[in-house]
Amino acid sequence: MRSLHLHPGLRTIVATTLVAASAVSFGSGSATAGGVLLSCEPAITDLGEDTIAVFTETTTCSWRLPDDAESVSFLLVGGGGSGGLSSENSVGGGGGGGVVHGTNQSFAQDLVITIGEGGAITEACAPFAAADGGFSSIYVASDTPTTLTAFGGGHGAGCGENGQATEGGSGGGGHGAWVSLGGGGTGGDIDGPASGSISFLGSSGGGGHSGGDVEAGGGGGGATEVGESGSVNGGGDGGEGFTSDITGTAIVYGSGGGGSSTVGPGAGGTNAGNAFGLSPNVDLLSPYNGVDGTGGGGGGVANDTPGRGGSGILVLRWSGPELPGTGTASTLVGTVAALMVLAGLAVTIARRPRRAMR
């Protein structure tokens, strides 16, 4: 079993539920200032003798595994980071969301799930705090609770000498002129006991390049590959992500976005955003955004809003019972809800109407 200290600034899902009374909301279908923790609504499919639940809504919600679920596997991906932004056109690509996956898990039935949003910059050189991808997590409620977390991707460097790339699940790419270093990648973390096999995947972003009259940003890191550094040939390509067929189809998760340059834009990894290049002699690469549900990083873009990161995902797969339960059980009431009461909130466990899942 791997046990690490939580990433600086990371809020575990328990802390997420400790909402201050002045907080507005977590968004639709999640814990709100009224203390309501709604049940998740994953997409449910069958694959042979297995059942698959896919969670893509960027929210915090509760869910219950079916009784006697066996051979539980999971894939958890954080949101991808935004690409960098600068008038210099040598910015880094966004890092891919961290990837955490495991097999043969002995999850308790009661879960609280958060899916991270992709990082986005909405105005030129805005503070970069909102440009990192959001973390995704699974809180396993039991007598000895466990939190599994996939960190969001770091954003690419840009916007002056203080616009350095950040670390994350995978790190953002560096800038060609000011801050050349890419951000580090740490994948994810676990707090509490675990069973079976669990892997944490993330890589560093590529460095920027400045020399020979060429400036070029580095590519964002991917789950399985370091972002390519910028060079005299142009912006660095984003690192490749992790390929998983847990859904029954092979999909790449957590790739890094491409870095930009006037010489030529870098390409994003699979399902990540490409960089935007201003050179009239180079074909522009598009699109610039990471793909939602894959945690792909955004591409670096000059003089405009950069590519945003793709949102994260959770996939659960198990053999045995086909239909999950609804609502939340006593364990959640005794842990998460109790903590919310301590925060001064009235707690209500809400249930969405039961509906056909096939």
Secondary structure, 3 states (H helix, E strand, C coil): CCCCCCCCCCCCHHHHHCCCCCCCECCCCCCECCCEEEECCCEEEEECCEEEEEECCCCEEEEECCCCCEEEEEEEECCCCCCCEECCCCCCCCCCCCEEEEEEECCCCEEEEECCCCCCCCCCCCCHHHHCCCCEEEEECCCCCEEEEECCCCCCCCCCCCCCCCCECCCCCCCCCCCCCCCCECCEEEECCCCCEEEEECCCCCCCEEECCEEECCCCCCCCCCCCCCECCECCCCCCCEEECCCCCCEEECCCCCCCECCCCCCCCCCCCCCCCCCCCCCCCCCCCCCCCCCCCCCCEECCCCCCCCCCEEEEEEECCCCCECCCCHHHHHHHHHHHHHCCCCCEEECCCCCCCC
